[in-house]
Amino acid sequence: MKRLNREQMAARVAQDIREGAYVNLGIGLPTLVANHLPADREIFLQSENGILGMGPAPASGEEDPDLINAGKQPVTLLAGGAYFHHGDSFAMMRGGHLDVCVLGAFQVSVQGDLANWHTGAPDAIPAVGGAMDLAIGAKQVFVMMEHLTKGGESKLVERCSYPLTGVGCVSRVYTDLAVIDITPEGFAVTEIVPELEFAELERLTGMPLLDRR
């Protein structure tokens, strides 16, 4: 079975971001999406530390130490881009001004609940950041994550066992095995990686899936 690598996952997410969208890319894996956005689409990337109009990651040696995203990674600023107080940035996030946010996750439930800030382990460092604000403020929440944990457990679950970030907020999940919509009827598979049978994806997920390919 051939899984998508991280760059391939990012490229797949980028395909679904429409022309003119205002988008926040969460810390970690989702930041890779910026490098794969179609050149013929005008898309406005926002970062919660107060940037609007980010471009792809800078080339090695061309980093500006004063221009970083919320994950402390160097970024570029496109023509017309701006940076501003993070209070204004959070007002943008909470006020429903973002069309899409792309977040990582530890778990997503069949109802679209999101758990992505804490595993509940006593030695884990909580890292909620602005994820709760994004989860309730963005018009669409896309999750980008590996399908399974390192221990082989599905991250798509009947009910989240980790502390929740948001309730019923996830629209679509992109994993290294499939693209899955959250629907009232359950997890609906719209795409699957080549050479992976639907029955095997369902077995790995450990839950009934709907085939909407």
Rosetta blueprint (number, residue, H / E / L):
1 M L
2 K L
3 R L
4 L L
5 N L
6 R H
7 E H
8 Q H
9 M H
10 A H
11 A H
12 R H
13 V H
14 A H
15 Q H
16 D L
17 I L
18 R L
19 E L
20 G L
21 A L
22 Y E
23 V E
24 N E
25 L E
26 G L
27 I L
28 G L
29 L H
30 P H
31 T H
32 L H
33 V H
34 A H
35 N H
36 H H
37 L L
38 P L
39 A L
40 D L
41 R L
42 E L
43 I L
44 F E
45 L E
46 Q E
47 S E
48 E L
49 N L
50 G L
51 I E
52 L E
53 G E
54 M E
55 G L
56 P L
57 A L
58 P L
59 A L
60 S L
61 G L
62 E L
63 E L
64 D L
65 P L
66 D L
67 L L
68 I E
69 N L
70 A L
71 G L
72 K L
73 Q L
74 P E
75 V L
76 T L
77 L E
78 L E
79 A E
80 G E
81 G E
82 A E
83 Y E
84 F L
85 H L
86 H H
87 G H
88 D H
89 S H
90 F H
91 A H
92 M H
93 M H
94 R H
95 G L
96 G L
97 H L
98 L L
99 D L
100 V E
101 C E
102 V E
103 L E
104 G L
105 A L
106 F L
107 Q E
108 V E
109 S E
110 V L
111 Q L
112 G L
113 D L
114 L E
115 A E
116 N L
117 W L
118 H L
119 T L
120 G L
121 A L
122 P L
123 D L
124 A L
125 I L
126 P L
127 A L
128 V L
129 G L
130 G L
131 A H
132 M H
133 D H
134 L H
135 A H
136 I H
137 G H
138 A L
139 K L
140 Q E
141 V E
142 F E
143 V E
144 M E
145 M L
146 E L
147 H L
148 L E
149 T L
150 K L
151 G L
152 G L
153 E L
154 S E
155 K L
156 L E
157 V E
158 E L
159 R L
160 C L
161 S L
162 Y L
163 P L
164 L L
165 T L
166 G E
167 V L
168 G L
169 C L
170 V L
171 S L
172 R E
173 V E
174 Y E
175 T L
176 D L
177 L L
178 A E
179 V E
180 I E
181 D E
182 I E
183 T E
184 P L
185 E L
186 G E
187 F E
188 A E
189 V E
190 T E
191 E E
192 I E
193 V L
194 P L
195 E L
196 L L
197 E L
198 F H
199 A H
200 E H
201 L H
202 E H
203 R H
204 L H
205 T H
206 G L
207 M L
208 P L
209 L L
210 L E
211 D E
212 R L
213 R L
